[in-house]
Amino acid sequence: MWTALPCAAVLTLIAGIHFYWALGGRAGLRIAVPQTTQGRSVFKPRRGSTHLVGVALLVAAAFILVQGGVLAVPLWPAASRAVVALLALIFLVRALAPLRYTGLFKTVRDTPFGRYDTWLYSPLCLLLGLALAHQAVSA
């Protein structure tokens, strides 16, 4: 399916960035973690949890490729469809939920993370959510 490869590629790229950070890389961290209006990070990512996020993103990419018919894995078709539908929901909620630090309707916008979230992260989550929802219902 036309949505599987680009979605999986984006998630694989983001997984690679998380592995880079888990191995001690510092580039991009300032714009990757939400900050308060005083400029303090909302949380401090730990290496183990950052590594786990990278692994989860790779697993998500694999399910997307299975559901899209790119990878042939003996998996119950309803299971891969359900996982892709759940991923679509997660990305749509991430993009649209009116939270304090993330999403298109966030309240804290004037921080380095907030600007990137407004113009890149949330629109990307919205696009991924819509593409994965289309994949889940049309496959």
Backbone as CSV, one residue per row, in Angstrom:
resi,resn,N_x,N_y,N_z,CA_x,CA_y,CA_z,C_x,C_y,C_z
1,MET,0.835,-1.185,0.000,0.000,0.000,0.000,0.879,1.248,0.000
2,TRP,0.372,2.287,-0.631,1.169,3.492,-0.826,1.508,4.218,0.466
3,THR,0.763,4.006,1.537,1.054,4.699,2.795,2.072,3.963,3.653
4,ALA,2.211,2.670,3.456,3.056,1.868,4.346,4.526,2.271,4.291
5,LEU,5.088,2.359,3.105,6.523,2.665,3.003,6.892,4.038,3.553
6,PRO,6.199,5.108,3.171,6.581,6.407,3.732,6.388,6.489,5.251
7,CYS,5.285,5.929,5.754,5.054,5.967,7.206,6.127,5.175,7.951
8,ALA,6.427,3.986,7.451,7.459,3.166,8.093,8.827,3.838,7.996
9,ALA,9.110,4.489,6.884,10.396,5.180,6.724,10.524,6.325,7.727
10,VAL,9.460,7.091,7.906,9.492,8.201,8.870,9.710,7.665,10.280
11,LEU,8.983,6.619,10.651,9.138,6.062,12.001,10.522,5.461,12.200
12,THR,11.084,4.865,11.158,12.439,4.306,11.251,13.468,5.422,11.427
13,LEU,13.298,6.509,10.713,14.193,7.651,10.874,14.106,8.221,12.289
14,ILE,12.894,8.373,12.797,12.724,8.890,14.156,13.293,7.908,15.183
15,ALA,13.159,6.609,14.924,13.768,5.603,15.810,15.283,5.774,15.829
16,GLY,15.879,5.986,14.661,17.326,6.203,14.589,17.767,7.401,15.402
17,ILE,16.987,8.474,15.373,17.310,9.659,16.175,17.250,9.314,17.662
18,HIS,16.258,8.538,18.060,16.161,8.131,19.466,17.347,7.244,19.870
19,PHE,17.781,6.353,18.993,18.957,5.533,19.310,20.203,6.408,19.441
20,TYR,20.330,7.412,18.587,21.448,8.362,18.670,21.457,9.036,20.039
21,TRP,20.289,9.509,20.485,20.217,10.140,21.805,20.493,9.136,22.913
22,ALA,19.985,7.911,22.790,20.203,6.887,23.816,21.679,6.540,23.946
23,LEU,22.422,6.682,22.851,23.865,6.392,22.882,24.693,7.603,23.298
24,GLY,24.026,8.689,23.675,24.739,9.851,24.196,24.775,11.060,23.281
25,GLY,24.173,10.985,22.114,24.144,12.132,21.212,23.373,13.289,21.828
26,ARG,23.783,14.492,21.519,23.156,15.672,22.121,22.432,16.563,21.106
27,ALA,22.790,16.454,19.836,22.205,17.348,18.826,20.689,17.184,18.776
28,GLY,19.993,18.291,18.777,18.543,18.275,18.657,17.779,18.111,19.950
29,LEU,18.463,17.859,21.061,17.739,17.631,22.320,16.969,18.869,22.780
30,ARG,17.496,20.044,22.527,16.852,21.281,22.987,15.470,21.453,22.367
31,ILE,15.300,20.967,21.159,14.000,21.114,20.490,13.171,19.833,20.546
32,ALA,13.668,18.830,21.259,12.980,17.541,21.304,12.187,17.322,22.586
33,VAL,12.436,18.133,23.605,11.776,17.965,24.895,11.006,19.247,25.215
34,PRO,9.732,19.131,25.574,8.959,20.336,25.908,9.587,21.108,27.069
35,GLN,9.472,22.438,26.993,9.978,23.295,28.061,8.832,24.113,28.666
36,THR,9.033,24.499,29.922,8.099,25.417,30.561,8.345,26.811,29.995
37,THR,7.500,27.746,30.350,7.693,29.120,29.888,8.953,29.738,30.482
38,GLN,9.477,29.142,31.553,10.735,29.608,32.148,11.948,28.956,31.489
39,GLY,11.728,28.065,30.517,12.827,27.445,29.786,13.349,26.145,30.371
40,ARG,12.714,25.627,31.423,13.141,24.349,32.002,12.451,23.205,31.275
41,SER,13.183,22.110,31.077,12.594,20.928,30.442,11.494,20.363,31.325
42,VAL,10.421,19.925,30.702,9.291,19.347,31.425,9.699,18.006,32.032
43,PHE,10.559,17.264,31.353,11.082,16.005,31.865,12.488,15.803,31.318
44,LYS,13.238,14.926,31.958,14.587,14.609,31.506,14.585,13.172,30.991
45,PRO,14.684,13.004,29.669,14.652,11.644,29.125,15.860,10.827,29.594
46,ARG,15.604,9.611,29.983,16.679,8.702,30.386,17.092,7.858,29.187
47,ARG,18.316,7.401,29.198,18.827,6.620,28.068,18.004,5.362,27.829
48,GLY,17.653,4.660,28.895,16.887,3.419,28.742,15.520,3.659,28.121
49,SER,14.817,4.677,28.599,13.479,4.947,28.050,13.581,5.491,26.629
50,THR,14.627,6.246,26.328,14.826,6.740,24.968,15.099,5.578,24.020
51,HIS,15.897,4.619,24.482,16.163,3.416,23.692,14.860,2.634,23.472
52,LEU,14.054,2.517,24.516,12.773,1.806,24.418,11.836,2.474,23.409
53,VAL,11.819,3.802,23.371,11.005,4.508,22.383,11.476,4.157,20.975
54,GLY,12.800,4.116,20.771,13.338,3.734,19.464,12.896,2.336,19.050
55,VAL,12.952,1.400,19.976,12.521,0.029,19.681,11.025,0.001,19.367
56,ALA,10.227,0.719,20.148,8.779,0.761,19.907,8.474,1.337,18.528
57,LEU,9.218,2.349,18.120,9.006,2.937,16.790,9.344,1.940,15.682
58,LEU,10.395,1.153,15.880,10.743,0.127,14.884,9.688,-0.967,14.820
59,VAL,9.172,-1.367,15.957,8.108,-2.377,15.985,6.858,-1.826,15.290
60,ALA,6.535,-0.565,15.555,5.391,0.058,14.886,5.598,0.069,13.375
61,ALA,6.806,0.418,12.932,7.109,0.430,11.495,6.934,-0.958,10.903
62,ALA,7.349,-1.982,11.625,7.203,-3.355,11.135,5.729,-3.724,10.977
63,PHE,4.890,-3.380,11.961,3.457,-3.663,11.847,2.849,-2.931,10.659
64,ILE,3.281,-1.709,10.438,2.770,-0.938,9.303,3.136,-1.627,7.989
65,LEU,4.369,-2.119,7.899,4.802,-2.809,6.678,4.054,-4.121,6.483
66,VAL,3.768,-4.830,7.574,2.986,-6.073,7.473,1.575,-5.749,7.008
67,GLN,0.947,-4.774,7.632,-0.425,-4.416,7.261,-0.489,-3.902,5.826
68,GLY,0.562,-3.219,5.383,0.585,-2.693,4.021,0.960,-3.718,2.970
69,GLY,1.254,-4.940,3.395,1.593,-5.992,2.449,3.020,-5.939,1.944
70,VAL,3.863,-5.144,2.588,5.268,-5.026,2.182,6.088,-6.153,2.790
71,LEU,5.808,-6.495,4.035,6.467,-7.613,4.723,5.483,-8.774,4.817
72,ALA,5.958,-9.937,4.482,5.118,-11.132,4.602,5.465,-11.838,5.906
73,VAL,4.570,-11.716,6.868,4.753,-12.347,8.172,3.469,-13.101,8.483
74,PRO,3.598,-14.363,8.903,2.377,-15.114,9.235,1.744,-14.550,10.511
75,LEU,0.955,-13.531,10.308,0.322,-12.837,11.426,-1.168,-12.788,11.145
76,TRP,-1.935,-12.941,12.142,-3.369,-12.832,12.007,-3.690,-11.452,11.438
77,PRO,-4.299,-11.360,10.251,-4.518,-10.060,9.588,-5.263,-9.052,10.461
78,ALA,-6.201,-9.515,11.244,-6.946,-8.595,12.111,-6.038,-7.988,13.179
79,ALA,-5.012,-8.728,13.582,-4.094,-8.207,14.599,-3.282,-7.046,14.048
80,SER,-2.720,-7.202,12.858,-1.934,-6.109,12.300,-2.831,-4.909,11.989
81,ARG,-4.032,-5.157,11.537,-4.966,-4.041,11.277,-5.297,-3.314,12.573
82,ALA,-5.520,-4.058,13.647,-5.838,-3.444,14.938,-4.666,-2.616,15.455
83,VAL,-3.449,-3.126,15.293,-2.267,-2.376,15.747,-2.118,-1.093,14.940
84,VAL,-2.292,-1.167,13.631,-2.177,0.030,12.790,-3.291,1.025,13.137
85,ALA,-4.494,0.549,13.414,-5.578,1.441,13.824,-5.252,2.112,15.161
86,LEU,-4.677,1.344,16.088,-4.269,1.913,17.373,-3.175,2.965,17.177
87,LEU,-2.208,2.683,16.312,-1.162,3.662,16.013,-1.759,4.935,15.422
88,ALA,-2.735,4.785,14.534,-3.404,5.946,13.953,-4.056,6.781,15.057
89,LEU,-4.734,6.118,15.967,-5.383,6.823,17.072,-4.358,7.552,17.942
90,ILE,-3.248,6.888,18.244,-2.198,7.502,19.067,-1.668,8.763,18.398
91,PHE,-1.367,8.687,17.105,-0.828,9.854,16.409,-1.873,10.968,16.293
92,LEU,-3.129,10.623,16.062,-4.177,11.645,15.982,-4.394,12.334,17.329
93,VAL,-4.390,11.560,18.402,-4.534,12.154,19.737,-3.328,13.046,20.038
94,ARG,-2.128,12.568,19.698,-0.910,13.378,19.919,-1.007,14.715,19.188
95,ALA,-1.569,14.713,18.003,-1.661,15.933,17.208,-2.798,16.846,17.662
96,LEU,-3.922,16.292,18.059,-5.134,17.088,18.244,-5.567,17.315,19.686
97,ALA,-5.065,16.539,20.633,-5.494,16.702,22.025,-5.054,18.071,22.546
98,PRO,-5.948,18.774,23.228,-5.602,20.102,23.747,-4.792,19.996,25.045
99,LEU,-3.518,19.679,24.910,-2.633,19.519,26.056,-1.834,20.799,26.291
100,ARG,-1.135,20.851,27.389,-0.370,22.057,27.732,0.842,22.254,26.828
101,TYR,1.620,21.206,26.569,2.904,21.357,25.882,2.955,20.771,24.477
102,THR,2.011,19.921,24.113,2.063,19.272,22.804,0.717,19.352,22.106
103,GLY,0.754,19.230,20.795,-0.457,19.208,19.991,-0.738,20.553,19.350
104,LEU,-1.576,20.521,18.340,-1.896,21.743,17.610,-2.640,22.763,18.468
105,PHE,-3.277,22.328,19.540,-4.048,23.226,20.397,-3.388,23.446,21.757
106,LYS,-2.072,23.279,21.830,-1.344,23.433,23.095,-1.432,24.870,23.596
107,THR,-1.193,25.055,24.879,-1.234,26.397,25.456,0.157,27.022,25.564
108,VAL,1.195,26.221,25.747,2.558,26.753,25.822,3.182,26.619,24.436
109,ARG,3.310,27.759,23.754,3.776,27.753,22.367,5.118,28.432,22.168
110,ASP,5.448,29.395,23.015,6.609,30.239,22.772,7.877,29.691,23.428
111,THR,8.212,28.464,23.082,9.463,27.834,23.517,10.083,27.199,22.281
112,PRO,11.365,26.837,22.332,11.945,26.164,21.158,11.156,24.921,20.761
113,PHE,10.818,24.078,21.731,10.029,22.889,21.422,8.649,23.283,20.887
114,GLY,8.011,24.252,21.515,6.676,24.661,21.118,6.602,25.097,19.666
115,ARG,7.609,25.837,19.219,7.628,26.272,17.822,7.796,25.081,16.884
116,TYR,8.715,24.162,17.208,8.888,22.970,16.370,7.648,22.085,16.409
117,ASP,7.010,22.024,17.574,5.802,21.212,17.680,4.688,21.786,16.812
118,THR,4.569,23.097,16.787,3.527,23.734,15.988,3.745,23.515,14.495
119,TRP,4.965,23.642,14.044,5.235,23.634,12.603,5.720,22.303,12.058
120,LEU,6.176,21.368,12.915,6.694,20.098,12.408,6.098,18.886,13.121
121,TYR,6.289,18.778,14.429,5.927,17.542,15.133,4.430,17.239,15.074
122,SER,3.592,18.197,15.455,2.139,17.948,15.459,1.587,17.752,14.050
123,PRO,1.979,18.573,13.055,1.492,18.283,11.698,1.946,16.909,11.194
124,LEU,3.175,16.511,11.530,3.645,15.185,11.132,2.809,14.101,11.805
125,CYS,2.498,14.261,13.085,1.650,13.284,13.781,0.258,13.234,13.157
126,LEU,-0.285,14.389,12.786,-1.589,14.421,12.134,-1.544,13.691,10.801
127,LEU,-0.522,13.951,10.019,-0.381,13.292,8.723,-0.203,11.774,8.887
128,LEU,0.650,11.367,9.820,0.826,9.930,10.088,-0.487,9.304,10.555
129,GLY,-1.182,9.978,11.457,-2.451,9.446,11.968,-3.475,9.250,10.863
130,LEU,-3.587,10.233,9.977,-4.547,10.111,8.874,-4.135,9.020,7.889
131,ALA,-2.841,8.956,7.567,-2.366,7.929,6.635,-2.555,6.535,7.209
132,LEU,-2.264,6.368,8.489,-2.418,5.051,9.110,-3.890,4.678,9.276
133,ALA,-4.734,5.656,9.543,-6.178,5.372,9.612,-6.674,4.911,8.245
134,HIS,-6.209,5.563,7.205,-6.582,5.136,5.845,-6.085,3.716,5.573
135,GLN,-4.863,3.433,5.987,-4.304,2.101,5.776,-5.097,1.046,6.544
136,ALA,-5.490,1.374,7.767,-6.208,0.406,8.605,-7.588,0.074,8.040
137,VAL,-8.257,1.052,7.475,-9.621,0.792,7.009,-9.677,0.306,5.556
138,SER,-8.621,0.532,4.791,-8.694,0.173,3.370,-7.934,-1.097,3.014
139,ALA,-7.212,-1.653,3.956,-6.431,-2.863,3.643,-7.277,-4.100,3.779
